[in-house]
C-alpha cells in the first residue's frame, strides 16, 4: 500500500459525504470521545487496561475476552505504546496486548486510541484492501508490517497535500452527517482512506 493506492478515497468521500447507516455513523460520532479517554494522561494500570479494552470492543462485533495471565504484560505494553514514536514503536511488546485480548485486531484498536499518531487500526477491511496473499489477522508481525507501511506513506513527498485534502473531505463528511467536526491524525487519515476503499 502506498500513497497512490489511497488517493481515490478522497473523491469517494466527496461523492458520498453523508453517512446515514447507524453503525458507520456511530464510529464517526464516538471517535473523538474514545480518543479523549484513550489519550488521557495518567499511569497505566490493570483497571485502566480493562476500561480501554472494554471501550474499544464497543467497536467490535465480539465480546472482549481479557486473559488475566497476560494482563500485567498488556499493562506494560500499553504504557510503552502511549509514549512510542514511529521510530520506537517496534520496541512495544504488542504481542502481550494481543495475548491478553486473544486478538491482534483488538490490540491494534486499543493501541490506536492510546497513541493515534503511531498505531493505525487494523482489521479485515484493511486487509481486503491491501490484498496480501499471506494475510494473517492473527499475526503481530503482519500488524507491525502494516504500521511500518502506514508510517512510510506519511514520509512520501506528496503526503501533506493528500492529508490536507483528505481532512477537508472528512470534515465535510462529519458535518453532512450531523457530527461536530474534529481533527484526525495522519495515521488515522491513511487508515480511514484504506477502509473507505475496502471492497
Secondary structure as GFF3:
##gff-version 3
##sequence-region A 1 199
A	DSSP	alpha_helix	3	6	.	.	.	ID=ss1
A	DSSP	alpha_helix	8	15	.	.	.	ID=ss2
A	DSSP	alpha_helix	22	38	.	.	.	ID=ss3
A	DSSP	alpha_helix	46	56	.	.	.	ID=ss4
A	DSSP	three_ten_helix	57	59	.	.	.	ID=ss5
A	DSSP	alpha_helix	71	82	.	.	.	ID=ss6
A	DSSP	three_ten_helix	89	91	.	.	.	ID=ss7
A	DSSP	alpha_helix	94	101	.	.	.	ID=ss8
A	DSSP	alpha_helix	104	114	.	.	.	ID=ss9
A	DSSP	alpha_helix	124	130	.	.	.	ID=ss10
A	DSSP	alpha_helix	140	154	.	.	.	ID=ss11
A	DSSP	alpha_helix	159	176	.	.	.	ID=ss12
A	DSSP	alpha_helix	186	196	.	.	.	ID=ss13
###
